[in-house]
Amino acid sequence: MKRFSFPSCLMLQFLTCGGLFVLLFRATLCYKPVVIIHGLFDSPSDFQNLLHYINETHPGTNVTVVDLFDHTYSLEPMWKQVEGFKNAIYPIMQNAADGVHLICYSQGGLVCRGILSVLPDHNVDSFISLSSPQAGQYGDTSYLKYVFPKYIKTNLYHICYTSIGQDVSICNYWNDPHHHDMYLNSSKFLAILNNENTNPNATAWKNNFLRIKKLVLIGGPDDGVIMPWQSSHFGFYDDNETVIEMKDQMTYLTDSFGLKTLDARGDLVQYSVSGIHHTMWHSNQTVFRDCIAKWLT
């Protein structure tokens, strides 16, 4: 007896014609699974609008908002979060023969970069980085005051660039442009992820990251939390706090983890959207329609 298997998105209809069974195939669009990784102090409940937009435009999509490191647990060290989220989403990848898409918001964008760097057999198609401090964070925000009420951006290096500070997620990507050497010597996450300091896994991690088909970077000047906002596009301050855009950053020029290669491949896309506060990126329908929807097929 022969067995036949069909894609889950292939609709079958059986009709009778003159006493014979006729098998009709009615194809519908197949959408890759979408995995969403939340940001600092968030939880899956914050992403109901985004879930609605995806289901409305791509009906039948399997969407997972990973329920890990919610709320204050998002202050756990970044590598711990990378490991936890990786273990949670790897089975989804294994069950998706055609690959998956990642939408990673704020701090979650750095978690996703960590996963994509250390996982040699991931099958991520689109990596959508939604207002994430990809080049680091340096600014006085309400988030900073909540976690470190006695510190401001100019003196936070005193705590962040210590072993104690590096046990807090924010400090793992705190990038003080006035103390760059301390950042390079103390950062247990971002400097390593960027291959800015000695990393014996640099080549392997770069190759792993380059397995993605598309890198989509979304941010904007009215964000109010990511500082500078251009960090969402891999731009950052120099020691005069002048923003140096991505293509003039050493991580791009040296292609330390694959940005220049992705750009040369035509697989790096940037969106700058005005008028969006940081907490609204995943709820704004225009952002979804213009910057996200087309990458979820």
Backbone as numpy.savetxt, mean C-alpha at the origin, in Angstrom:
# Nx Ny Nz CAx CAy CAz Cx Cy Cz
-14.99 -41.25 -17.53 -15.83 -40.06 -17.53 -14.95 -38.82 -17.53
-15.20 -37.91 -18.44 -14.42 -36.68 -18.51 -14.97 -35.66 -17.53
-14.06 -34.92 -16.93 -14.45 -33.85 -16.01 -14.06 -32.51 -16.62
-14.91 -31.54 -16.47 -14.64 -30.21 -16.99 -14.72 -29.21 -15.84
-13.82 -28.27 -15.85 -13.86 -27.20 -14.85 -14.02 -25.87 -15.56
-14.74 -24.96 -14.93 -15.01 -23.66 -15.52 -14.66 -22.57 -14.52
-14.25 -21.41 -15.01 -14.01 -20.29 -14.11 -15.27 -19.96 -13.33
-15.08 -19.49 -12.10 -16.24 -19.17 -11.26 -17.08 -18.05 -11.85
-16.49 -17.25 -12.74 -17.23 -16.14 -13.31 -17.90 -16.51 -14.62
-17.85 -17.79 -15.00 -18.46 -18.24 -16.25 -19.84 -18.78 -15.93
-20.87 -18.14 -16.42 -22.24 -18.55 -16.14 -22.67 -19.60 -17.15
-23.30 -20.65 -16.66 -23.76 -21.73 -17.52 -25.29 -21.74 -17.56
-25.84 -22.00 -18.72 -27.28 -22.14 -18.86 -27.57 -23.42 -19.63
-28.52 -24.21 -19.16 -28.93 -25.43 -19.83 -30.32 -25.23 -20.44
-30.44 -25.48 -21.71 -31.72 -25.36 -22.40 -32.03 -26.68 -23.10
-33.29 -26.92 -23.37 -33.66 -28.11 -24.15 -34.05 -27.67 -25.54
-33.63 -28.43 -26.50 -33.94 -28.11 -27.89 -34.18 -29.42 -28.62
-35.44 -29.69 -28.96 -35.75 -30.93 -29.66 -35.38 -32.16 -28.85
-35.55 -32.05 -27.54 -35.24 -33.19 -26.69 -33.77 -33.29 -26.34
-32.95 -32.40 -26.85 -31.52 -32.42 -26.56 -31.18 -31.31 -25.57
-30.24 -31.62 -24.71 -29.74 -30.58 -23.81 -28.72 -29.73 -24.55
-28.88 -28.44 -24.48 -27.94 -27.52 -25.11 -27.28 -26.71 -24.00
-25.97 -26.72 -24.01 -25.21 -25.99 -23.00 -24.78 -24.65 -23.56
-25.23 -23.58 -22.93 -24.87 -22.24 -23.35 -23.92 -21.63 -22.34
-22.96 -20.93 -22.83 -21.99 -20.24 -21.98 -22.29 -18.74 -22.03
-22.42 -18.15 -20.87 -22.61 -16.71 -20.80 -21.51 -16.13 -19.92
-20.56 -15.51 -20.57 -19.39 -15.02 -19.84 -19.69 -13.69 -19.15
-19.25 -13.57 -17.95 -19.28 -12.28 -17.25 -17.85 -11.90 -16.91
-17.64 -10.65 -16.61 -16.29 -10.19 -16.31 -15.76 -10.83 -15.04
-14.50 -11.23 -15.08 -13.84 -11.79 -13.90 -12.99 -10.70 -13.26
-13.15 -10.47 -12.00 -12.36 -9.48 -11.30 -11.45 -10.17 -10.29
-10.22 -9.73 -10.26 -9.27 -10.30 -9.29 -9.68 -9.91 -7.87
-9.38 -10.75 -6.89 -9.66 -10.40 -5.50 -8.93 -9.11 -5.10
-9.54 -8.36 -4.21 -8.96 -7.12 -3.70 -8.72 -7.28 -2.21
-7.51 -6.93 -1.78 -7.16 -6.96 -0.36 -6.89 -5.52 0.08
-7.51 -5.11 1.18 -7.35 -3.76 1.70 -6.63 -3.82 3.05
-5.57 -3.01 3.16 -4.80 -2.91 4.41 -5.00 -1.51 4.98
-5.48 -1.43 6.21 -5.83 -0.14 6.81 -4.59 0.58 7.34
-4.82 1.80 7.82 -3.74 2.64 8.31 -3.73 2.79 9.82
-3.03 3.80 10.27 -2.85 4.05 11.70 -4.19 4.35 12.38
-4.47 3.63 13.47 -5.67 3.79 14.29 -6.96 3.40 13.58
-6.87 2.77 12.42 -8.06 2.37 11.68 -8.46 0.94 12.01
-9.60 0.54 11.43 -10.08 -0.84 11.49 -10.92 -1.08 10.24
-11.31 -2.31 9.96 -12.13 -2.58 8.77 -13.41 -1.78 8.69
-13.98 -1.39 9.81 -15.24 -0.65 9.79 -15.12 0.72 9.12
-13.89 1.21 8.96 -13.68 2.51 8.33 -13.76 2.46 6.81
-13.92 1.28 6.24 -13.80 1.13 4.79 -15.11 0.71 4.13
-16.24 1.00 4.78 -17.53 0.61 4.22 -17.82 1.31 2.90
-17.49 2.58 2.79 -17.73 3.29 1.53 -16.91 2.69 0.40
-15.65 2.39 0.67 -14.80 1.81 -0.36 -15.33 0.45 -0.79
-15.77 -0.36 0.16 -16.37 -1.65 -0.19 -17.58 -1.46 -1.09
-18.40 -0.49 -0.76 -19.59 -0.21 -1.58 -19.20 0.20 -2.99
-18.21 1.07 -3.13 -17.79 1.51 -4.46 -17.28 0.33 -5.29
-16.50 -0.53 -4.67 -15.96 -1.68 -5.41 -17.09 -2.61 -5.85
-18.01 -2.91 -4.95 -19.11 -3.81 -5.29 -20.04 -3.21 -6.34
-20.14 -1.90 -6.34 -21.01 -1.22 -7.30 -20.41 -1.23 -8.70
-19.11 -1.01 -8.80 -18.46 -0.91 -10.12 -17.90 -2.24 -10.60
-17.57 -3.13 -9.67 -17.00 -4.43 -10.02 -17.75 -5.53 -9.26
-19.02 -5.73 -9.61 -19.85 -6.67 -8.85 -19.26 -8.08 -8.84
-19.37 -8.70 -7.68 -18.85 -10.06 -7.54 -17.41 -10.14 -7.10
-16.75 -8.99 -6.96 -15.35 -8.99 -6.53 -15.23 -9.49 -5.09
-14.28 -10.37 -4.88 -13.98 -10.85 -3.53 -13.08 -9.82 -2.86
-13.61 -9.11 -1.87 -12.88 -8.04 -1.20 -12.64 -8.42 0.26
-11.40 -8.29 0.69 -11.04 -8.59 2.08 -10.39 -7.36 2.70
-10.99 -6.85 3.77 -10.34 -5.82 4.58 -9.76 -6.55 5.79
-8.46 -6.64 5.86 -7.82 -7.49 6.86 -8.01 -6.90 8.25
-8.51 -7.72 9.16 -8.82 -7.29 10.52 -7.66 -7.66 11.45
-6.61 -6.87 11.38 -5.43 -7.06 12.21 -4.87 -5.70 12.63
-4.22 -5.65 13.77 -3.55 -4.44 14.25 -4.46 -3.21 14.17
-5.69 -3.40 14.66 -6.67 -2.31 14.63 -6.38 -1.29 15.75
-6.82 -0.07 15.48 -6.79 1.00 16.49 -5.38 1.18 17.09
-5.24 1.14 18.39 -3.92 1.39 18.99 -2.92 0.27 18.71
-3.41 -0.89 18.33 -2.49 -1.98 17.98 -1.72 -1.66 16.70
-2.18 -0.64 15.97 -1.46 -0.23 14.76 -0.16 0.48 15.09
0.10 0.71 16.37 1.37 1.29 16.80 2.45 0.22 16.99
2.09 -1.04 16.83 3.07 -2.12 16.94 4.17 -1.91 15.89
5.38 -2.45 16.11 6.47 -2.26 15.15 6.08 -2.71 13.74
6.60 -2.02 12.77 6.20 -2.25 11.38 6.52 -3.66 10.89
7.68 -4.18 11.23 8.01 -5.53 10.75 7.08 -6.57 11.36
6.64 -6.34 12.59 5.66 -7.25 13.21 4.35 -7.20 12.43
3.96 -6.01 12.01 2.73 -5.88 11.23 2.90 -6.49 9.84
4.05 -6.29 9.24 4.31 -6.91 7.93 4.12 -8.42 8.02
4.70 -9.02 9.04 4.60 -10.47 9.19 3.16 -10.91 9.42
2.44 -10.19 10.27 1.06 -10.56 10.55 0.15 -10.43 9.34
0.23 -9.29 8.66 -0.59 -9.10 7.47 -0.19 -10.07 6.35
1.09 -10.32 6.22 1.55 -11.27 5.19 0.93 -12.64 5.40
0.96 -13.12 6.63 0.39 -14.43 6.92 -1.12 -14.46 6.68
-1.77 -13.32 6.84 -3.22 -13.25 6.64 -3.60 -13.25 5.17
-2.81 -12.58 4.34 -3.22 -12.43 2.93 -2.59 -13.47 2.01
-1.57 -14.17 2.47 -0.91 -15.15 1.60 -1.88 -16.23 1.12
-2.75 -16.77 1.98 -3.71 -17.76 1.48 -4.64 -17.21 0.40
-4.98 -15.92 0.49 -5.81 -15.30 -0.55 -5.06 -15.31 -1.87
-3.77 -14.98 -1.82 -2.95 -15.00 -3.03 -2.88 -16.41 -3.62
-2.69 -17.39 -2.76 -2.55 -18.76 -3.24 -3.81 -19.27 -3.91
-4.95 -18.74 -3.52 -6.22 -19.17 -4.10 -6.65 -18.30 -5.28
-5.78 -17.39 -5.71 -6.10 -16.48 -6.82 -5.11 -16.72 -7.95
-5.46 -17.60 -8.85 -4.54 -18.00 -9.92 -4.13 -16.82 -10.79
-5.02 -15.85 -10.96 -4.74 -14.71 -11.83 -4.19 -13.50 -11.08
-3.96 -13.65 -9.77 -3.39 -12.57 -8.99 -4.42 -11.79 -8.19
-3.93 -10.86 -7.40 -4.77 -10.03 -6.55 -4.36 -8.56 -6.70
-5.23 -7.69 -6.20 -4.91 -6.27 -6.12 -4.81 -5.87 -4.65
-3.89 -4.96 -4.34 -3.76 -4.42 -2.99 -4.14 -2.95 -2.98
-5.03 -2.57 -2.06 -5.28 -1.16 -1.77 -4.80 -0.93 -0.34
-3.79 -0.09 -0.20 -3.12 0.04 1.10 -3.11 1.52 1.49
-3.77 1.81 2.60 -4.03 3.19 2.99 -3.08 3.65 4.09
-2.51 4.85 3.88 -1.70 5.52 4.89 -0.55 4.60 5.35
-0.42 4.38 6.66 0.63 3.50 7.15 0.57 2.13 6.50
-0.63 1.70 6.13 -0.79 0.41 5.47 -0.04 0.31 4.17
0.21 1.45 3.51 0.99 1.42 2.27 2.41 0.96 2.50
2.97 1.33 3.65 4.32 0.87 3.99 4.31 -0.58 4.43
3.25 -1.00 5.12 3.10 -2.42 5.45 3.10 -3.25 4.17
2.35 -2.79 3.18 2.27 -3.53 1.92 3.61 -3.56 1.20
4.33 -2.46 1.22 5.66 -2.48 0.61 6.55 -3.51 1.28
6.45 -3.61 2.59 7.22 -4.62 3.31 6.86 -6.02 2.86
5.56 -6.28 2.73 5.10 -7.60 2.28 5.61 -7.89 0.88
5.48 -6.94 -0.01 5.89 -7.14 -1.41 7.39 -7.31 -1.54
8.14 -6.80 -0.59 9.60 -6.93 -0.63 10.07 -8.28 -0.13
9.43 -8.80 0.90 9.94 -10.04 1.52 9.28 -11.29 0.97
8.19 -11.16 0.22 7.46 -12.33 -0.26 7.87 -12.65 -1.70
8.63 -13.71 -1.92 9.20 -13.97 -3.25 8.21 -14.49 -4.28
7.07 -15.01 -3.84 6.13 -15.60 -4.79 4.77 -14.92 -4.75
4.73 -13.64 -4.37 3.45 -12.94 -4.37 2.97 -12.76 -5.81
1.67 -12.58 -5.96 1.09 -12.41 -7.29 0.23 -11.15 -7.35
0.76 -10.07 -6.81 0.03 -8.80 -6.79 0.08 -8.14 -8.16
-1.08 -7.80 -8.67 -1.19 -7.12 -9.95 -1.04 -5.61 -9.71
-2.06 -4.96 -9.18 -1.98 -3.53 -8.88 -1.72 -3.32 -7.39
-0.70 -2.55 -7.08 -0.44 -2.10 -5.71 -0.83 -0.64 -5.66
-1.97 -0.36 -5.03 -2.50 1.00 -4.96 -2.17 1.57 -3.59
-1.27 2.54 -3.57 -0.81 3.18 -2.34 -1.60 4.46 -2.15
-2.51 4.44 -1.17 -3.47 5.52 -0.99 -3.03 6.44 0.15
-2.47 7.59 -0.23 -1.99 8.59 0.73 -1.13 7.95 1.81
-0.05 7.35 1.38 0.87 6.65 2.28 2.20 7.39 2.35
2.81 7.49 3.53 4.10 8.20 3.66 5.25 7.34 3.16
5.27 7.09 1.87 6.22 6.13 1.31 7.67 6.57 1.47
7.92 7.86 1.48 9.29 8.35 1.67 9.56 8.76 3.11
8.59 8.51 3.98 8.75 8.86 5.39 7.80 9.96 5.82
7.88 10.30 7.10 7.00 11.30 7.68 7.83 12.28 8.50
7.52 13.58 8.36 8.16 14.61 9.18 7.22 15.80 9.26
6.45 15.87 10.34 5.52 16.98 10.49 4.74 16.89 11.79
4.27 18.03 12.25 3.46 18.10 13.47 1.99 17.87 13.10
1.44 16.77 13.56 0.05 16.43 13.26 -0.66 16.00 14.55
-1.98 15.88 14.46 -2.76 15.43 15.61 -2.37 14.01 16.00
-2.00 13.20 15.01 -1.57 11.83 15.30 -0.30 11.85 16.15
0.62 12.71 15.77 1.89 12.80 16.51 1.65 13.26 17.94
0.80 14.26 18.11 0.53 14.78 19.45 -0.15 13.74 20.33
-0.96 12.88 19.72 -1.64 11.84 20.48 -0.65 10.81 21.00
0.30 10.43 20.16 1.25 9.38 20.54 2.38 9.93 21.38
2.88 11.11 20.99 4.01 11.73 21.70 3.63 13.15 22.12
2.81 13.31 23.15 2.29 14.64 23.50 3.35 15.65 23.93
4.51 15.19 24.33 5.55 16.10 24.81 6.58 16.44 23.73
6.35 15.95 22.51 7.34 16.16 21.46 6.72 16.86 20.26
7.57 17.57 19.52 7.21 18.13 18.23 8.21 17.60 17.21
7.98 17.95 15.95 8.78 17.33 14.89 10.28 17.60 15.05
10.64 18.76 15.59 12.05 19.13 15.66 12.84 18.36 16.71
12.14 17.79 17.69 12.88 17.05 18.72 12.46 15.59 18.86
11.57 15.13 17.99 11.10 13.75 18.10 12.21 12.74 17.83
13.24 13.17 17.11 14.35 12.25 16.83 14.99 11.75 18.12
14.88 12.52 19.18 15.46 12.10 20.46 14.86 10.78 20.95
13.59 10.55 20.64 12.95 9.30 21.05 12.86 8.30 19.89
12.56 8.80 18.68 12.35 7.88 17.55 13.62 7.12 17.18
14.76 7.78 17.27 16.00 7.14 16.85 16.70 6.47 18.02
15.89 5.78 18.83 16.40 4.95 19.92 15.75 3.57 19.80
16.28 2.61 20.52 15.71 1.26 20.47 14.28 1.25 20.98
13.99 2.10 21.97 12.62 2.18 22.49 11.69 2.77 21.44
12.13 3.86 20.82 11.31 4.50 19.80 11.03 3.60 18.62
12.00 2.78 18.25 11.84 1.91 17.09 10.87 0.76 17.34
10.33 0.69 18.54 9.26 -0.27 18.83 7.88 0.34 18.58
7.84 1.57 18.07 6.59 2.26 17.75 6.53 2.47 16.24
5.43 2.11 15.63 5.34 2.13 14.17 5.71 3.47 13.56
5.19 4.56 14.13 5.46 5.89 13.57 6.96 6.16 13.47
7.69 5.76 14.49 9.14 5.99 14.50 9.86 5.15 13.45
9.26 4.05 13.04 9.88 3.20 12.03 10.00 3.87 10.68
9.16 4.90 10.45 9.27 5.64 9.18 9.42 7.15 9.41
9.78 7.53 10.64 10.08 8.94 10.91 11.39 9.29 10.23
11.36 10.29 9.36 12.50 10.61 8.52 12.85 12.09 8.71
13.65 12.37 9.72 14.01 13.74 10.06 15.10 14.22 9.09
14.79 15.18 8.21 15.78 15.61 7.21 16.97 16.34 7.81
16.85 16.77 9.08 17.94 17.47 9.75 18.86 16.51 10.51
18.48 15.26 10.56 19.28 14.24 11.26 19.29 12.97 10.42
19.71 13.15 9.17 19.65 12.05 8.21 20.56 10.89 8.60
21.73 11.21 9.12 22.65 10.14 9.53 22.05 9.30 10.66
21.37 9.94 11.59 20.73 9.21 12.67 19.61 8.32 12.13
18.87 8.85 11.17 17.83 8.05 10.52 18.42 6.80 9.88
19.50 6.98 9.12 20.12 5.84 8.44 20.64 4.81 9.42
21.21 5.28 10.51 21.82 4.37 11.48 20.81 3.73 12.42
19.66 4.36 12.60 18.71 3.90 13.62 17.45 3.26 13.08
17.06 3.62 11.87 15.80 3.12 11.33 15.85 1.61 11.11
14.94 0.92 11.77 14.86 -0.53 11.62 13.89 -0.95 10.53
13.25 0.03 9.90 12.26 -0.32 8.88 12.46 0.43 7.57
12.17 1.74 7.54 12.13 2.44 6.26 13.48 2.47 5.57
14.55 2.78 6.30 15.87 2.83 5.67 16.27 1.47 5.11
15.85 0.41 5.79 16.14 -0.94 5.30 15.26 -1.25 4.09
13.98 -0.91 4.18 13.05 -1.17 3.08 13.48 -0.42 1.82
14.01 0.78 1.99 14.48 1.59 0.86 15.85 1.15 0.36
16.47 0.20 1.05 17.84 -0.21 0.75 18.79 0.99 0.80
18.57 1.85 1.80 19.43 3.01 1.99 20.64 2.69 2.87
20.57 1.61 3.59 21.73 1.18 4.37 22.00 -0.29 4.09
22.93 -0.87 4.78 23.34 -2.24 4.48 22.19 -3.21 4.67
21.86 -3.91 3.62 20.80 -4.90 3.65 21.22 -6.08 2.78
21.59 -7.20 3.38 22.05 -8.35 2.59 20.98 -8.90 1.66
19.72 -8.53 1.91 18.62 -9.03 1.08 18.19 -8.03 0.01
18.99 -6.99 -0.20 18.58 -5.88 -1.06 18.18 -6.34 -2.46
18.99 -7.16 -3.09 18.70 -7.59 -4.46 17.45 -8.45 -4.52
17.32 -9.37 -3.60 16.14 -10.25 -3.57 14.88 -9.43 -3.31
14.95 -8.50 -2.36 13.77 -7.69 -2.04 13.36 -6.83 -3.24
14.34 -6.29 -3.94 14.03 -5.48 -5.12 13.35 -6.33 -6.18
13.86 -7.51 -6.43 13.25 -8.40 -7.42 11.84 -8.79 -7.01
11.65 -9.03 -5.72 10.31 -9.38 -5.23 9.33 -8.22 -5.47
9.77 -7.02 -5.13 8.91 -5.84 -5.29 8.53 -5.63 -6.75
9.46 -5.90 -7.64 9.24 -5.69 -9.07 8.31 -6.72 -9.70
7.84 -7.67 -8.91 6.85 -8.62 -9.42 5.49 -7.95 -9.64
5.25 -6.81 -8.99 3.96 -6.13 -9.19 3.84 -5.69 -10.64
2.60 -5.64 -11.12 2.35 -5.21 -12.49 2.19 -3.69 -12.59
1.69 -3.08 -11.52 1.43 -1.64 -11.56 1.54 -1.06 -10.15
2.23 0.07 -10.04 2.29 0.83 -8.79 1.52 2.12 -8.98
0.47 2.30 -8.19 -0.40 3.47 -8.29 -0.25 4.29 -7.01
0.25 5.51 -7.15 0.52 6.39 -6.01 -0.49 7.53 -6.00
-1.24 7.64 -4.90 -2.31 8.64 -4.80 -2.08 9.52 -3.58
-2.14 10.83 -3.78 -1.98 11.77 -2.68 -2.41 13.15 -3.13
-2.29 14.14 -2.23 -2.70 15.47 -2.62 -2.31 16.54 -1.62
-2.30 17.80 -2.05 -1.77 18.91 -1.25 -2.60 19.29 -0.04
-3.84 18.84 0.05 -4.70 19.20 1.17 -4.86 18.06 2.16
-3.96 17.10 2.10 -4.03 15.92 2.96 -4.02 16.28 4.45
-3.08 17.12 4.86 -3.05 17.60 6.23 -2.42 16.67 7.25
-2.09 15.46 6.87 -1.46 14.51 7.79 -0.13 14.02 7.26
-0.10 13.53 6.04 1.16 13.08 5.44 2.01 14.31 5.15
3.19 14.37 5.75 4.06 15.54 5.60 5.49 15.14 5.28
6.00 15.68 4.16 5.25 16.46 3.18 4.26 15.56 2.44
3.22 16.14 1.88 2.24 15.30 1.20 2.86 14.57 0.02
3.95 15.15 -0.53 4.62 14.51 -1.67 5.27 13.18 -1.30
5.37 12.89 0.00 5.87 11.57 0.41 4.99 10.46 -0.14
3.71 10.77 -0.37 2.82 9.78 -0.97 3.22 9.46 -2.40
4.06 10.32 -3.01 4.61 10.10 -4.35 6.11 9.83 -4.30
6.64 9.48 -3.13 8.06 9.23 -2.92 8.91 10.49 -3.02
8.31 11.67 -2.87 9.08 12.89 -2.72 9.33 13.15 -1.24
10.33 13.98 -0.93 10.58 14.28 0.48 11.43 15.54 0.62
11.55 16.01 1.88 12.32 17.20 2.19 13.82 16.96 2.06
14.55 18.04 1.68 15.99 18.05 1.90 16.23 18.71 3.26
17.49 18.98 3.59 17.77 19.50 4.93 17.34 20.96 5.11
16.85 21.59 4.05 16.26 22.92 4.16 14.73 22.86 4.17
14.20 21.65 4.21 12.77 21.38 4.15 12.16 21.87 2.83
12.97 21.80 1.79 12.47 21.99 0.43 12.14 20.61 -0.13
10.98 20.48 -0.73 10.57 19.17 -1.22 11.34 18.82 -2.49
11.96 17.66 -2.47 12.64 17.11 -3.64 11.74 16.02 -4.21
11.35 16.17 -5.45 10.41 15.22 -6.05 11.06 13.85 -6.25
10.21 12.86 -6.47 10.65 11.47 -6.55 11.82 11.26 -7.50
11.75 11.81 -8.70 12.76 11.52 -9.71 14.12 12.13 -9.39
14.18 13.00 -8.39 15.46 13.56 -7.95 15.91 12.98 -6.62
15.17 12.02 -6.10 15.55 11.34 -4.87 16.59 10.26 -5.17
17.51 10.04 -4.24 18.55 9.03 -4.45 17.96 7.63 -4.58
16.87 7.37 -3.87 16.26 6.04 -3.99 15.78 5.78 -5.41
15.37 6.85 -6.11 14.97 6.70 -7.52 16.19 6.65 -8.42
17.10 7.59 -8.24 18.26 7.70 -9.12 19.12 6.44 -9.09
19.24 5.83 -7.92 20.03 4.60 -7.79 19.19 3.35 -8.00
17.88 3.55 -8.16 16.95 2.42 -8.33 17.11 1.42 -7.20
17.20 1.93 -5.99 17.59 1.10 -4.85 16.61 -0.03 -4.57
15.32 0.19 -4.84 14.38 -0.91 -4.63 13.42 -1.09 -5.80
13.68 -0.38 -6.92 12.94 -0.67 -8.14 12.06 0.43 -8.69
12.03 1.62 -8.06 11.17 2.69 -8.55 11.49 3.08 -9.99
12.77 3.27 -10.27 13.17 3.70 -11.62 12.83 2.64 -12.65
13.01 1.38 -12.28 12.67 0.29 -13.18 11.17 0.28 -13.48
10.35 0.43 -12.44 8.90 0.47 -12.65 8.52 1.63 -13.56
9.14 2.78 -13.36 8.86 3.95 -14.18 9.26 3.69 -15.62
10.42 3.09 -15.82 10.89 2.79 -17.18 9.98 1.78 -17.87
9.40 0.88 -17.10 8.46 -0.10 -17.64 7.12 0.52 -18.00
6.87 1.73 -17.54 5.57 2.35 -17.72 4.54 1.88 -16.72
5.04 1.35 -15.59 4.15 0.75 -14.60 4.08 1.54 -13.30
4.42 2.82 -13.35 4.32 3.69 -12.18 3.38 4.84 -12.54
2.30 4.95 -11.78 1.27 5.96 -12.05 1.10 6.83 -10.81
1.03 8.15 -11.01 0.83 9.08 -9.90 -0.44 9.89 -10.10
-1.20 10.05 -9.03 -2.37 10.91 -9.03 -2.23 11.95 -7.92
-2.43 13.21 -8.26 -2.47 14.29 -7.27 -3.87 14.87 -7.28
-4.55 14.80 -6.14 -5.94 15.23 -6.06 -6.07 16.28 -4.96
-6.55 17.45 -5.31 -6.74 18.53 -4.34 -8.06 18.38 -3.59
-8.11 19.00 -2.42 -9.37 19.08 -1.69 -9.73 17.86 -0.87
-8.81 16.91 -0.69 -9.10 15.69 0.05 -8.28 15.67 1.33
-8.97 15.65 2.48 -8.28 15.49 3.76 -7.89 14.04 3.94
-6.87 13.82 4.75 -6.29 12.48 4.88 -7.32 11.40 5.20
-8.24 11.69 6.09 -9.19 10.66 6.52 -10.28 10.37 5.51
-10.30 11.11 4.40 -11.38 10.96 3.42 -10.97 10.24 2.15
-9.71 9.87 2.02 -9.26 9.27 0.76 -10.04 8.01 0.40
-10.30 7.17 1.37 -10.96 5.90 1.07 -12.48 6.02 1.03
-13.00 7.22 1.32 -14.45 7.42 1.30 -14.91 8.30 0.15
-13.99 8.93 -0.54 -14.34 9.88 -1.59 -14.61 9.15 -2.91
-15.82 9.30 -3.41 -16.21 8.56 -4.61 -15.46 9.04 -5.85
-15.15 10.32 -5.91 -14.40 10.84 -7.06 -13.00 10.25 -7.11
-12.34 10.15 -5.96 -11.02 9.53 -5.90 -11.10 8.09 -6.37
-12.12 7.37 -5.91 -12.26 5.98 -6.34 -12.49 5.90 -7.84
-13.40 6.70 -8.35 -13.75 6.64 -9.77 -12.58 7.01 -10.66
-11.85 8.07 -10.30 -10.82 8.60 -11.19 -9.44 7.97 -10.99
-9.18 7.42 -9.80 -7.82 6.98 -9.48 -7.68 5.50 -9.15
-8.78 4.84 -8.80 -8.67 3.47 -8.30 -9.39 2.45 -9.18
-10.62 2.75 -9.57 -11.49 1.75 -10.20 -10.84 1.06 -11.40
-10.17 1.81 -12.26 -9.63 1.23 -13.49 -8.53 0.21 -13.24
-7.94 0.22 -12.04 -6.84 -0.69 -11.73 -7.30 -1.96 -11.03
-8.60 -2.15 -10.92 -9.12 -3.30 -10.18 -9.73 -4.37 -11.09
-9.37 -4.39 -12.35 -9.94 -5.38 -13.27 -9.13 -6.66 -13.25
